[in-house]
């Protein structure tokens, strides 16, 4: 990627949607690389993931899910078909195969948690419940969540406290029911960073973590900004937390038993995230650029926080 934030790899991918070289500009990289595509005064977003990281099936399933949810009226961004008519494309580039899609922009702006009104938090909870309701049955090809947990014992063999806490949480998870009113298609990352707001209503994007899971687990991940280190409502956000659940319950039920399990799912999410972060960190190169060293430091701090959360919740669970 150049100092102008363009990339020959992004150019090769964007060409499948008819965009000329030099059009795509880097925006961010996390589970996917995301580039902005200007389009007649608007923006579209090019998303792609290396084939070495994930196969094409997941992205195709996610694109079809997003299209069907958009058609049903859920407030999610819609994929844009490539020139050949496909919603996703696998493109050979100088850095290997890239599985890619383009999505329309979400209308509005991002909102910080401290700026959310009770009405907006209610709409946030309602939007997640609608997604759960409308995605029921659209589960072909999606993985189950928490597939990373078996790796904890190997990756952190010397960290007895972490391994034991994860084992306790995993044992509790294995006993949970998977009936259709509690288990199904989830967004996987329905937090404020992945939605835009217009007229008090959110529109979601970034379905990279879509999976099959417990609906309560999706709620637990969504409201992380509203909870403390134990996964319970933070003192300053109790009213917002309750408003989120009220909004959710206006569309579909969630009983008190599921709400009591939110800390469990917070711990499980932290353990799964810790595995993903550890994979991403790998071994540092002998001479890393400054930006990469800073990113490594940020991820290391994040991993430390996740580890402590797993241990704290695991102790309480035990």
Phi, psi and omega per residue, in radians:
X1 nan 2.387 -3.073
X2 -1.551 3.066 3.087
X3 -1.137 -0.308 3.093
X4 -1.520 0.104 3.100
X5 1.193 0.339 3.035
X6 -1.755 3.023 -3.041
X7 -2.726 2.298 3.087
X8 -1.104 -0.520 3.083
X9 -1.165 -0.829 3.096
X10 -1.057 -0.641 3.115
X11 -1.092 -0.735 3.138
X12 -1.102 -0.671 -3.139
X13 -1.279 -0.812 -3.089
X14 -1.088 -0.459 -3.131
X15 -1.056 -0.482 3.135
X16 -1.192 -0.298 3.061
X17 -1.823 0.175 3.056
X18 1.512 0.256 -3.131
X19 -1.610 2.323 -3.127
X20 -1.267 2.802 3.131
X21 -1.006 2.485 3.132
X22 1.542 -0.037 -3.104
X23 -1.379 -0.814 -3.038
X24 -1.242 2.391 3.097
X25 -2.199 2.286 -3.097
X26 -1.044 2.413 3.113
X27 -2.048 -0.927 3.095
X28 -2.872 2.852 3.074
X29 -2.369 2.257 3.034
X30 -2.528 -1.911 3.040
X31 -1.180 -0.505 3.069
X32 -2.260 2.768 2.926
X33 -1.493 2.296 -3.077
X34 -2.133 2.238 3.110
X35 -2.157 2.538 3.095
X36 -1.518 2.371 3.078
X37 -2.075 1.890 3.067
X38 -1.130 2.423 -3.062
X39 -2.576 1.667 3.099
X40 0.904 0.881 3.102
X41 1.452 -0.096 3.103
X42 -1.975 -3.114 3.079
X43 -2.147 2.475 2.854
X44 -2.097 2.907 -3.073
X45 -2.206 2.163 3.070
X46 -1.581 2.205 3.134
X47 -2.161 2.309 3.069
X48 -2.599 2.683 -3.107
X49 -2.319 2.422 3.138
X50 -1.090 2.470 3.108
X51 -1.086 -0.413 3.110
X52 -1.241 -0.315 -3.111
X53 -1.646 -0.684 -3.078
X54 -2.717 2.522 -3.134
X55 -1.312 2.986 -3.074
X56 -1.278 -0.393 -3.022
X57 -1.075 -0.720 -3.097
X58 -1.080 -0.817 -3.105
X59 -1.119 -0.699 3.109
X60 -1.092 -0.749 3.115
X61 -1.094 -0.757 -3.135
X62 -1.120 -0.756 -3.140
X63 -1.086 -0.753 3.112
X64 -1.136 -0.690 3.089
X65 -1.067 -0.817 -3.133
X66 -1.078 -0.728 3.137
X67 -1.105 -0.758 -3.113
X68 -1.228 -0.637 3.073
X69 -1.143 -0.748 3.106
X70 -1.067 -0.724 3.121
X71 -1.104 -0.549 -3.101
X72 -1.449 -0.095 3.101
X73 1.787 -0.041 3.063
X74 -1.131 2.539 -3.096
X75 -1.451 1.327 3.095
X76 -2.306 2.685 3.130
X77 -1.249 2.709 -3.064
X78 -1.866 2.412 3.051
X79 -1.186 2.635 3.114
X80 -1.872 2.257 -3.133
X81 -1.198 2.488 3.028
X82 -1.234 3.034 -3.106
X83 -1.037 -0.482 3.136
X84 -1.450 -0.097 3.116
X85 1.749 -0.191 -3.134
X86 -1.401 2.590 3.113
X87 -1.379 -0.431 3.106
X88 -2.318 2.720 3.130
X89 -2.430 2.483 2.940
X90 -1.789 2.094 -2.995
X91 -2.066 2.241 3.052
X92 -1.338 2.183 -3.140
X93 -2.242 3.085 3.111
X94 -1.124 -0.292 3.111
X95 -1.907 0.316 3.134
X96 1.794 -3.085 -3.109
X97 -1.227 2.418 3.080
X98 -2.154 2.192 3.072
X99 -1.586 2.193 -2.878
X100 -2.418 2.760 3.017
X101 -2.680 2.863 3.056
X102 -2.185 2.421 3.140
X103 -2.207 2.664 3.025
X104 -1.197 2.784 3.116
X105 -1.323 2.681 3.000
X106 -1.496 2.256 -3.103
X107 -1.198 2.487 3.057
X108 1.784 -2.782 -3.047
X109 -2.274 2.792 3.030
X110 -1.285 2.653 3.113
X111 -2.211 2.357 3.068
X112 -1.324 2.609 -3.082
X113 -1.007 -0.590 -3.115
X114 -1.224 -0.273 -3.117
X115 -1.687 -0.139 -3.069
X116 -1.213 2.286 3.010
X117 -1.481 2.903 3.109
X118 -1.032 -0.674 3.135
X119 -1.130 -0.722 -3.137
X120 -1.188 -0.685 3.101
X121 -1.129 -0.675 3.078
X122 -1.034 -0.762 3.116
X123 -1.143 -0.611 3.094
X124 -1.075 -0.870 3.106
X125 -1.095 -0.702 3.125
X126 -1.110 -0.695 -3.134
X127 -1.097 -0.697 3.116
X128 -1.174 -0.706 3.115
X129 -1.104 -0.700 3.100
X130 -1.102 -0.691 3.112
X131 -1.091 -0.805 3.113
X132 -1.042 -0.757 -3.134
X133 -1.139 -0.822 -3.033
X134 -1.325 -0.389 -3.122
X135 -1.537 -0.060 -3.119
X136 -0.996 2.202 3.133
X137 1.558 -0.157 -3.125
X138 -1.684 0.902 -2.930
X139 -1.911 0.109 -3.078
X140 -1.091 2.144 3.034
X141 1.580 -0.125 -3.129
X142 -1.438 2.498 3.095
X143 -1.370 2.884 2.986
X144 -1.471 2.564 3.140
X145 -1.252 2.892 3.075
X146 1.138 0.421 3.100
X147 -1.182 -0.229 -3.132
X148 -1.383 -0.317 -2.965
X149 -1.034 -0.656 3.126
X150 -1.049 -0.302 -3.113
X151 -1.414 -0.228 -3.080
X152 -1.006 -0.806 -3.082
X153 -1.048 -0.635 -3.129
X154 -1.402 -0.782 -3.091
X155 -1.196 -0.547 -3.040
X156 -2.206 0.780 -3.062
X157 -1.006 -0.511 -3.110
X158 -1.572 -0.048 -3.105
X159 -1.785 1.415 -3.041
X160 -1.035 -0.733 -3.098
X161 -1.079 -0.748 -3.141
X162 -1.179 -0.816 -3.104
X163 -1.077 -0.783 -3.122
X164 -1.156 -0.701 3.113
X165 -1.109 -0.751 3.133
X166 -1.124 -0.679 3.123
X167 -1.104 -0.689 3.107
X168 -1.124 -0.787 -3.128
X169 -1.159 -0.704 3.137
X170 -1.130 -0.681 3.109
X171 -1.103 -0.701 3.094
X172 -1.147 -0.697 3.130
X173 -1.089 -0.686 -3.065
X174 -1.126 -0.343 -3.140
X175 -1.603 -0.043 -3.066
X176 -1.340 2.494 3.112
X177 -1.239 2.633 3.105
X178 -2.089 0.677 3.107
X179 -1.227 2.781 -2.969
X180 -1.152 -0.325 3.104
X181 -1.492 -0.071 -3.126
X182 -2.201 -0.219 -3.018
X183 -2.344 2.375 3.114
X184 3.041 -2.707 -3.132
X185 -1.300 2.263 3.110
X186 -2.172 2.733 3.097
X187 -1.244 -0.769 3.089
X188 1.623 -0.267 -3.092
X189 -2.761 0.862 -3.007
X190 -1.488 0.845 3.122
X191 -1.695 3.067 -2.994
X192 -1.117 -0.485 3.140
X193 -1.148 -0.265 -3.050
X194 -2.007 0.546 3.067
X195 -2.666 2.704 3.068
X196 -2.090 2.681 -3.029
X197 -2.105 2.361 3.067
X198 -2.470 2.196 -3.120
X199 0.955 0.673 3.061
X200 1.380 0.130 -3.104
X201 -2.158 2.433 -3.115
X202 -1.637 2.632 2.962
X203 -2.162 2.250 -3.020
X204 -1.654 2.613 3.000
X205 -2.442 -2.989 3.120
X206 1.012 1.378 3.099
X207 -1.683 0.425 -3.079
X208 -1.010 -0.534 -3.068
X209 -1.769 0.257 3.106
X210 -0.977 2.433 -3.032
X211 -2.829 -3.128 2.943
X212 -1.722 2.230 -3.077
X213 -2.864 -3.073 3.027
X214 -1.377 2.406 3.117
X215 -1.034 -0.636 3.120
X216 -1.104 -0.570 3.096
X217 -1.134 -0.660 3.108
X218 -1.150 -0.682 3.087
X219 -1.114 -0.803 -3.110
X220 -1.009 -0.705 3.138
X221 -1.259 -0.657 -3.109
X222 -1.094 -0.688 -2.989
X223 -1.691 0.402 -3.118
X224 -1.005 -0.571 3.120
X225 -1.221 -0.205 -3.102
X226 -1.823 0.011 -3.039
X227 -2.082 2.888 3.125
X228 -1.708 -2.884 -3.047
X229 -1.232 -0.137 3.081
X230 -1.794 0.053 -3.117
X231 1.421 0.121 3.123
X232 -1.738 2.839 -3.097
X233 -0.960 2.253 3.062
X234 -1.210 2.605 -3.065
X235 -0.939 -0.768 -3.082
X236 -1.391 -0.080 -3.077
X237 -2.155 0.242 -3.082
X238 -1.013 -0.759 -3.126
X239 -1.114 -0.703 3.117
X240 -1.162 -0.725 3.115
X241 -1.018 -0.828 -3.141
X242 -1.126 -0.661 3.131
X243 -1.140 -0.654 3.093
X244 -1.052 -0.848 -3.137
X245 -1.129 -0.640 3.092
X246 -1.093 -0.737 3.103
X247 -1.118 -0.730 3.112
X248 -1.066 -0.801 -3.085
X249 -1.213 -0.255 3.084
X250 -1.249 -0.244 -3.120
X251 -1.976 -0.803 -3.131
X252 -2.568 2.707 -3.027
X253 -1.348 2.637 2.884
X254 -2.534 2.090 -3.022
X255 -1.547 3.032 -3.058
X256 -1.100 -0.560 3.121
X257 -1.089 -0.740 3.106
X258 -1.153 -0.685 3.118
X259 -1.093 -0.682 3.124
X260 -1.145 -0.358 3.132
X261 -1.499 -0.083 -3.105
X262 -1.008 -0.742 3.064
X263 -1.047 -0.663 3.079
X264 -0.998 -0.841 -3.119
X265 -1.190 -0.566 3.069
X266 -1.064 -0.730 3.098
X267 -1.159 -0.725 3.113
X268 -1.116 -0.731 3.094
X269 -1.082 -0.724 -3.135
X270 -1.101 -0.705 3.122
X271 -1.139 -0.762 3.119
X272 -1.115 -0.716 3.121
X273 -1.132 -0.643 3.123
X274 -1.073 -0.691 3.088
X275 -1.108 -0.813 -3.112
X276 -1.099 -0.715 3.138
X277 -1.130 -0.748 -3.132
X278 -1.097 -0.712 3.055
X279 -1.036 -0.793 -3.071
X280 -1.156 -0.622 -3.108
X281 -1.138 -0.809 -3.114
X282 0.942 -2.675 3.109
X283 -1.749 2.297 3.141
X284 -1.143 2.515 3.068
X285 -1.292 2.830 -3.109
X286 -1.110 -0.679 3.140
X287 -2.275 1.690 3.140
X288 -1.717 2.528 3.031
X289 -1.117 2.747 -3.052
X290 -1.026 -0.698 -3.099
X291 -1.132 -0.585 3.141
X292 -1.283 -0.640 3.079
X293 -1.112 -0.709 3.122
X294 -1.149 -0.709 3.089
X295 -1.110 -0.722 3.119
X296 -1.067 -0.718 3.115
X297 -1.112 -0.729 3.139
X298 -1.113 -0.768 -3.138
X299 -1.164 -0.626 3.113
X300 -1.133 -0.740 3.074
X301 -1.093 -0.705 3.130
X302 -1.121 -0.731 3.121
X303 -1.084 -0.690 3.124
X304 -1.090 -0.721 3.124
X305 -1.133 -0.777 3.130
X306 -1.096 -0.726 3.136
X307 -1.019 -0.813 -3.102
X308 -1.152 -0.623 3.117
X309 -1.114 -0.752 3.110
X310 -1.041 -0.795 -3.108
X311 -1.145 -0.780 -3.125
X312 -1.073 -0.817 -3.112
X313 -1.240 -0.635 3.108
X314 -1.106 -0.670 3.096
X315 -1.136 -0.738 3.119
X316 -1.133 -0.671 3.138
X317 -1.174 -0.587 -3.124
X318 -1.294 nan nan
